[in-house]
Every structure is written in C-alpha cells, then in structure tokens.
Amino acid sequence: IALYVWVYLSRFISIALCYPVLCFVSNKKGRDLLVDFQYFLAFWWCGVRGIVALSLAVIVQQRLEVEEGDIYKKGNAIFTLVCGLVLLSLLINGTTSSFVMKK
C-alpha cells in the first residue's frame, strides 16, 4: 500500500508541475481545447494502468532468470511488486474513476 501511495503522490506532483504548461499550450491562440481541473484529475487518477511497468518487469525477470541466487529472487520480487501495484491500481482507481470524473 505504501508503494501505491508513493506512486500516486509522485504522479500527482509530476502532473502538477506540468499543469501550467498544459494550460498555457491549450490556451494559445487558435486552439479551442481548454485543460481545466477536471482534466488534471483525469490525468492523475485515471492514467495508464501499468502496461509499460508490467512489460519492463517481465523483461527484468527474464533477464535475471539466467542468474542464480539472490539476483533471481530480486527479479521475482520486482515482478511481484509491479503486479501488485497494477492490481491495486485497477481495483482502486478503476472502480472509482467514474466518481472522480463526476466531480
């Protein structure tokens, strides 16, 4: 759970840092797209659900399968942590996305 909170806190901070730039770019002359706070919440809460992280975890696990001992266990630990994080993300964020989008 701590990893899940850390990931979403870091995602919030990174999107908050980019939000002024997104607002500036979207409000340029000739554009009718407005990035409001609703979009900010959608970027933060409803973002991509970890396909890149899962892919990288599988690659790390396969690369470390060749090795023996502690490195092999670390590859499995990374894969397990990533899978757990993606599962929590799907369960928590996936079920509450409609509530967040209505606000």
VODREN-688451 format. One record per residue: residue number from 1; residue in one letter; x, y, z of N, C-alpha, C in turn. Coordinates in Angstrom, 2 decimals, always signed. Last residue first. Layout:
// residues N
+-----+------+---------+---------+---------+---------+---------+---------+---------+---------+---------+
| seq | type |    n.px |    n.py |    n.pz |   ca.px |   ca.py |   ca.pz |    c.px |    c.py |    c.pz |
+-----+------+---------+---------+---------+---------+---------+---------+---------+---------+---------+
| NUM |    a |       X |       Y |       Z |       X |       Y |       Z |       X |       Y |       Z |
...
+-----+------+---------+---------+---------+---------+---------+---------+---------+---------+---------+
***
This chain:
// residues 103
+-----+------+---------+---------+---------+---------+---------+---------+---------+---------+---------+
| seq | type |    n.px |    n.py |    n.pz |   ca.px |   ca.py |   ca.pz |    c.px |    c.py |    c.pz |
+-----+------+---------+---------+---------+---------+---------+---------+---------+---------+---------+
| 103 |    k |  -16.85 |  +14.80 |  -10.44 |  -16.57 |  +15.98 |   -9.61 |  -16.17 |  +17.14 |  -10.44 |
| 102 |    k |  -16.92 |  +12.67 |  -12.18 |  -18.16 |  +13.43 |  -11.98 |  -17.93 |  +14.71 |  -11.20 |
| 101 |    m |  -14.43 |  +11.47 |  -12.01 |  -14.74 |  +12.23 |  -13.22 |  -16.02 |  +13.07 |  -13.08 |
| 100 |    v |  -14.61 |  +10.11 |   -9.59 |  -13.64 |  +11.21 |   -9.72 |  -14.00 |  +12.08 |  -10.92 |
|  99 |    f |  -16.53 |   +8.18 |  -10.25 |  -16.79 |   +9.13 |   -9.17 |  -15.87 |  +10.35 |   -9.29 |
|  98 |    s |  -15.19 |   +6.74 |  -12.24 |  -16.42 |   +7.46 |  -12.58 |  -16.77 |   +8.49 |  -11.51 |
|  97 |    s |  -13.04 |   +5.62 |  -10.77 |  -12.80 |   +6.61 |  -11.82 |  -14.06 |   +7.41 |  -12.17 |
|  96 |    t |  -13.23 |   +3.57 |   -8.97 |  -13.60 |   +4.90 |   -8.51 |  -13.43 |   +5.99 |   -9.57 |
|  95 |    t |  -12.33 |   +1.25 |  -10.18 |  -13.70 |   +1.27 |   -9.64 |  -14.15 |   +2.66 |   -9.21 |
|  94 |    g |   -9.71 |   +1.94 |  -10.91 |  -10.68 |   +1.52 |  -11.91 |  -12.12 |   +1.59 |  -11.42 |
|  93 |    n |   -8.45 |   +2.45 |   -8.48 |   -8.68 |   +3.55 |   -9.43 |   -9.73 |   +3.18 |  -10.47 |
|  92 |    i |   -8.61 |   -0.15 |   -7.22 |   -8.97 |   +1.11 |   -6.55 |   -9.33 |   +2.18 |   -7.56 |
|  91 |    l |   -8.00 |   -2.12 |   -9.22 |   -9.10 |   -2.28 |   -8.28 |   -9.56 |   -0.95 |   -7.68 |
|  90 |    l |   -5.79 |   -1.08 |  -10.65 |   -7.03 |   -1.48 |  -11.34 |   -8.21 |   -1.55 |  -10.39 |
|  89 |    s |   -4.00 |   -0.67 |   -8.54 |   -4.40 |   +0.44 |   -9.40 |   -5.70 |   +0.12 |  -10.13 |
|  88 |    l |   -3.63 |   -3.26 |   -7.62 |   -4.23 |   -2.24 |   -6.75 |   -4.74 |   -1.06 |   -7.56 |
|  87 |    l |   -2.41 |   -4.30 |   -9.96 |   -3.67 |   -4.84 |   -9.48 |   -4.38 |   -3.86 |   -8.55 |
|  86 |    v |   -0.06 |   -2.80 |  -10.05 |   -1.01 |   -2.70 |  -11.16 |   -2.38 |   -3.22 |  -10.72 |
|  85 |    l |   +1.10 |   -3.69 |   -7.64 |   +0.80 |   -2.27 |   -7.84 |   -0.22 |   -2.08 |   -8.96 |
|  84 |    g |   +1.44 |   -6.42 |   -8.15 |   +0.59 |   -5.97 |   -7.05 |   +0.18 |   -4.51 |   -7.21 |
|  83 |    c |   +3.26 |   -6.28 |  -10.29 |   +1.95 |   -6.88 |  -10.48 |   +0.98 |   -6.47 |   -9.38 |
|  82 |    v |   +5.44 |   -5.08 |   -8.96 |   +4.79 |   -4.39 |  -10.09 |   +3.40 |   -4.96 |  -10.33 |
|  81 |    l |   +6.07 |   -7.06 |   -7.04 |   +5.70 |   -5.70 |   -6.64 |   +4.96 |   -4.96 |   -7.75 |
|  80 |    t |   +6.72 |   -9.23 |   -8.74 |   +5.60 |   -9.33 |   -7.79 |   +5.13 |   -7.95 |   -7.35 |
|  79 |    f |   +8.97 |   -8.24 |  -10.10 |   +7.79 |   -8.63 |  -10.84 |   +6.55 |   -8.69 |   -9.94 |
|  78 |    i |  +10.72 |   -7.90 |   -7.92 |  +10.33 |   -6.75 |   -8.74 |   +9.05 |   -7.06 |   -9.49 |
|  77 |    a |  +10.95 |  -10.57 |   -7.09 |  +10.39 |   -9.57 |   -6.18 |   +9.93 |   -8.33 |   -6.95 |
|  76 |    n |  +12.19 |  -11.76 |   -9.26 |  +10.84 |  -12.18 |   -8.90 |  +10.18 |  -11.17 |   -7.98 |
|  75 |    g |  +14.62 |  -10.41 |   -9.10 |  +13.82 |  -10.32 |  -10.30 |  +12.38 |  -10.71 |  -10.04 |
|  74 |    k |  +15.52 |  -11.30 |   -6.59 |  +15.22 |   -9.88 |   -6.78 |  +14.36 |   -9.67 |   -8.03 |
|  73 |    k |  +16.01 |  -13.99 |   -7.10 |  +14.95 |  -13.63 |   -6.15 |  +14.55 |  -12.16 |   -6.30 |
|  72 |    y |  +18.18 |  -13.72 |   -8.83 |  +16.95 |  -14.36 |   -9.31 |  +15.78 |  -13.98 |   -8.41 |
|  71 |    i |  +20.04 |  -12.64 |   -7.08 |  +19.59 |  -11.83 |   -8.22 |  +18.30 |  -12.41 |   -8.77 |
|  70 |    d |  +20.56 |  -14.71 |   -5.24 |  +19.86 |  -13.50 |   -4.82 |  +19.32 |  -12.68 |   -5.98 |
|  69 |    g |  +20.62 |  -17.51 |   -7.47 |  +20.75 |  -16.96 |   -6.13 |  +19.93 |  -15.71 |   -5.89 |
|  68 |    e |  +21.60 |  -16.94 |  -10.89 |  +21.18 |  -17.80 |   -9.78 |  +21.27 |  -17.02 |   -8.48 |
|  67 |    e |  +20.53 |  -15.76 |  -14.14 |  +21.37 |  -15.73 |  -12.94 |  +20.80 |  -16.66 |  -11.87 |
|  66 |    v |  +18.45 |  -16.01 |  -15.85 |  +19.70 |  -16.68 |  -16.20 |  +20.60 |  -16.79 |  -14.97 |
|  65 |    e |  +16.52 |  -14.37 |  -14.89 |  +16.32 |  -15.81 |  -14.75 |  +17.59 |  -16.59 |  -15.04 |
|  64 |    l |  +16.98 |  -11.75 |  -15.53 |  +17.59 |  -12.23 |  -14.30 |  +17.35 |  -13.72 |  -14.06 |
|  63 |    r |  +15.51 |  -11.46 |  -17.85 |  +16.97 |  -11.24 |  -17.90 |  +17.65 |  -11.83 |  -16.67 |
|  62 |    q |  +12.93 |  -11.92 |  -16.90 |  +13.52 |  -12.85 |  -17.86 |  +15.03 |  -12.69 |  -17.94 |
|  61 |    q |  +12.61 |   -9.69 |  -15.19 |  +12.54 |  -11.04 |  -14.65 |  +13.18 |  -12.05 |  -15.60 |
|  60 |    v |  +12.82 |   -7.61 |  -17.02 |  +13.79 |   -7.72 |  -15.92 |  +13.79 |   -9.13 |  -15.37 |
|  59 |    i |  +10.55 |   -8.18 |  -18.60 |  +11.89 |   -8.16 |  -19.20 |  +12.96 |   -8.33 |  -18.13 |
|  58 |    v |   +8.53 |   -7.87 |  -16.71 |   +8.71 |   -9.17 |  -17.36 |  +10.11 |   -9.25 |  -17.98 |
|  57 |    a |   +8.84 |   -5.16 |  -16.13 |   +9.04 |   -6.15 |  -15.07 |   +9.26 |   -7.54 |  -15.65 |
|  56 |    l |   +8.17 |   -3.99 |  -18.58 |   +9.54 |   -3.86 |  -18.07 |   +9.83 |   -4.88 |  -16.97 |
|  55 |    s |   +5.44 |   -4.70 |  -18.64 |   +6.36 |   -5.14 |  -19.69 |   +7.80 |   -5.08 |  -19.23 |
|  54 |    l |   +4.48 |   -3.37 |  -16.37 |   +4.42 |   -4.83 |  -16.46 |   +5.38 |   -5.37 |  -17.52 |
|  53 |    a |   +4.94 |   -0.70 |  -17.15 |   +5.60 |   -1.25 |  -15.96 |   +5.59 |   -2.78 |  -15.98 |
|  52 |    v |   +3.24 |   -0.55 |  -19.35 |   +4.68 |   -0.35 |  -19.54 |   +5.44 |   -0.94 |  -18.35 |
|  51 |    i |   +0.79 |   -0.95 |  -18.15 |   +1.24 |   -1.90 |  -19.16 |   +2.74 |   -1.76 |  -19.41 |
|  50 |    g |   -0.41 |   +0.70 |  -16.14 |   +0.77 |   -0.09 |  -15.85 |   +1.22 |   -1.08 |  -16.90 |
|  49 |    r |   -2.70 |   +2.27 |  -16.89 |   -2.74 |   +1.30 |  -15.80 |   -1.58 |   +0.33 |  -15.76 |
|  48 |    v |   -2.70 |   +5.76 |  -17.34 |   -2.39 |   +4.43 |  -17.87 |   -2.21 |   +3.46 |  -16.71 |
|  47 |    g |   -5.02 |   +7.60 |  -15.17 |   -3.93 |   +7.43 |  -16.12 |   -3.73 |   +6.00 |  -16.57 |
|  46 |    c |   -6.91 |   +8.61 |  -13.47 |   -7.33 |   +7.64 |  -14.48 |   -6.24 |   +7.36 |  -15.51 |
|  45 |    w |   -5.72 |  +10.49 |  -11.76 |   -6.40 |   +9.32 |  -11.21 |   -6.65 |   +8.23 |  -12.24 |
|  44 |    w |   -4.35 |  +12.42 |  -13.48 |   -3.78 |  +11.88 |  -12.25 |   -4.41 |  +10.54 |  -11.88 |
|  43 |    f |   -5.99 |  +13.01 |  -15.63 |   -4.59 |  +12.63 |  -15.87 |   -4.03 |  +11.91 |  -14.65 |
|  42 |    a |   -8.32 |  +13.72 |  -14.21 |   -8.32 |  +12.55 |  -15.08 |   -6.90 |  +12.08 |  -15.38 |
|  41 |    l |   -7.48 |  +16.04 |  -12.90 |   -7.88 |  +14.87 |  -12.12 |   -7.87 |  +13.60 |  -12.96 |
|  40 |    f |   -7.03 |  +17.61 |  -15.20 |   -5.94 |  +17.34 |  -14.25 |   -6.25 |  +16.10 |  -13.42 |
|  39 |    y |   -9.59 |  +17.79 |  -16.24 |   -8.56 |  +17.07 |  -16.99 |   -7.37 |  +16.71 |  -16.08 |
|  38 |    q |  -10.67 |  +19.38 |  -14.21 |  -11.24 |  +18.05 |  -14.48 |  -10.25 |  +17.19 |  -15.26 |
|  37 |    f |   -9.35 |  +21.78 |  -14.46 |   -9.00 |  +20.93 |  -13.32 |   -9.57 |  +19.52 |  -13.49 |
|  36 |    d |   -8.78 |  +22.06 |  -18.04 |   -9.23 |  +22.55 |  -16.74 |   -8.87 |  +21.54 |  -15.65 |
|  35 |    v |   -7.66 |  +22.97 |  -20.94 |   -7.29 |  +21.98 |  -19.94 |   -7.67 |  +22.54 |  -18.58 |
|  34 |    l |   -9.46 |  +23.47 |  -23.79 |   -9.12 |  +24.06 |  -22.51 |   -8.83 |  +22.95 |  -21.52 |
|  33 |    l |   -9.22 |  +23.93 |  -27.19 |   -9.13 |  +22.95 |  -26.12 |   -8.69 |  +23.65 |  -24.83 |
|  32 |    d |   -9.08 |  +25.61 |  -29.29 |  -10.31 |  +25.65 |  -28.51 |  -10.33 |  +24.62 |  -27.38 |
|  31 |    r |   -6.61 |  +27.74 |  -30.58 |   -6.94 |  +26.43 |  -30.01 |   -8.20 |  +26.57 |  -29.17 |
|  30 |    g |   -6.02 |  +30.28 |  -31.35 |   -6.41 |  +29.33 |  -32.39 |   -6.74 |  +27.95 |  -31.86 |
|  29 |    k |   -3.52 |  +30.98 |  -28.99 |   -4.46 |  +31.50 |  -29.98 |   -4.74 |  +30.45 |  -31.06 |
|  28 |    k |   -3.35 |  +28.74 |  -26.22 |   -2.74 |  +29.52 |  -27.29 |   -3.79 |  +29.92 |  -28.31 |
|  27 |    n |   -4.26 |  +27.11 |  -24.23 |   -4.92 |  +28.41 |  -24.38 |   -4.29 |  +29.29 |  -25.45 |
|  26 |    s |   -2.63 |  +24.90 |  -24.19 |   -4.02 |  +24.71 |  -24.63 |   -4.74 |  +26.03 |  -24.85 |
|  25 |    v |   -0.26 |  +25.98 |  -23.19 |   -0.29 |  +25.46 |  -24.55 |   -1.73 |  +25.32 |  -25.06 |
|  24 |    f |   -1.08 |  +26.65 |  -20.56 |   -0.56 |  +27.66 |  -21.47 |   -0.66 |  +27.20 |  -22.92 |
|  23 |    c |   -1.84 |  +24.15 |  -19.52 |   -2.82 |  +25.23 |  -19.62 |   -2.36 |  +26.29 |  -20.61 |
|  22 |    l |   +0.62 |  +22.80 |  -19.66 |   -0.53 |  +22.30 |  -20.40 |   -1.59 |  +23.38 |  -20.58 |
|  21 |    v |   +2.07 |  +24.38 |  -17.85 |   +2.49 |  +24.31 |  -19.26 |   +1.34 |  +23.81 |  -20.13 |
|  20 |    p |   +0.68 |  +23.86 |  -15.45 |   +0.73 |  +25.23 |  -16.02 |   +1.15 |  +25.25 |  -17.49 |
|  19 |    y |   +1.15 |  +20.96 |  -15.26 |   -0.18 |  +21.54 |  -15.48 |   -0.14 |  +22.98 |  -16.00 |
|  18 |    c |   +3.59 |  +19.96 |  -14.50 |   +3.34 |  +20.13 |  -15.94 |   +2.03 |  +20.85 |  -16.24 |
|  17 |    l |   +3.32 |  +19.79 |  -11.76 |   +4.40 |  +20.60 |  -12.31 |   +4.19 |  +20.89 |  -13.80 |
|  16 |    a |   +1.19 |  +18.01 |  -11.58 |   +1.02 |  +19.38 |  -11.08 |   +2.11 |  +20.30 |  -11.62 |
|  15 |    i |   +2.40 |  +15.71 |  -12.54 |   +1.34 |  +16.33 |  -13.35 |   +1.10 |  +17.76 |  -12.89 |
|  14 |    s |   +4.21 |  +15.24 |  -10.44 |   +4.71 |  +15.44 |  -11.81 |   +3.65 |  +16.08 |  -12.71 |
|  13 |    i |   +2.47 |  +15.00 |   -8.23 |   +3.48 |  +16.07 |   -8.27 |   +3.96 |  +16.31 |   -9.70 |
|  12 |    f |   +0.99 |  +12.72 |   -8.97 |   +0.31 |  +13.99 |   -8.71 |   +1.30 |  +15.15 |   -8.83 |
|  11 |    r |   +3.03 |  +10.80 |   -9.06 |   +2.29 |  +11.13 |  -10.28 |   +1.58 |  +12.47 |  -10.14 |
|  10 |    s |   +3.73 |  +10.75 |   -6.37 |   +4.72 |  +11.23 |   -7.35 |   +4.05 |  +11.56 |   -8.68 |
|   9 |    l |   +1.32 |   +9.72 |   -5.36 |   +1.80 |  +11.03 |   -4.91 |   +2.82 |  +11.59 |   -5.90 |
|   8 |    y |   +1.25 |   +7.26 |   -6.60 |   +0.23 |   +8.26 |   -6.94 |   +0.57 |   +9.65 |   -6.44 |
|   7 |    v |   +3.54 |   +6.05 |   -5.46 |   +3.41 |   +6.18 |   -6.92 |   +2.39 |   +7.25 |   -7.28 |
|   6 |    w |   +2.92 |   +6.11 |   -2.72 |   +4.09 |   +6.83 |   -3.22 |   +3.98 |   +7.06 |   -4.73 |
|   5 |    v |   +0.68 |   +4.42 |   -2.64 |   +0.55 |   +5.83 |   -2.24 |   +1.71 |   +6.65 |   -2.80 |
|   4 |    y |   +1.95 |   +2.03 |   -3.47 |   +0.82 |   +2.57 |   -4.22 |   +0.65 |   +4.06 |   -3.92 |
|   3 |    l |   +3.76 |   +1.65 |   -1.38 |   +4.26 |   +1.85 |   -2.74 |   +3.18 |   +2.47 |   -3.62 |
|   2 |    a |   +1.98 |   +1.20 |   +0.72 |   +2.88 |   +2.38 |   +0.76 |   +3.43 |   +2.68 |   -0.63 |
|   1 |    i |   +0.84 |   -1.20 |   +0.00 |   +0.00 |   +0.00 |   +0.00 |   +0.88 |   +1.25 |   +0.00 |
+-----+------+---------+---------+---------+---------+---------+---------+---------+---------+---------+
***
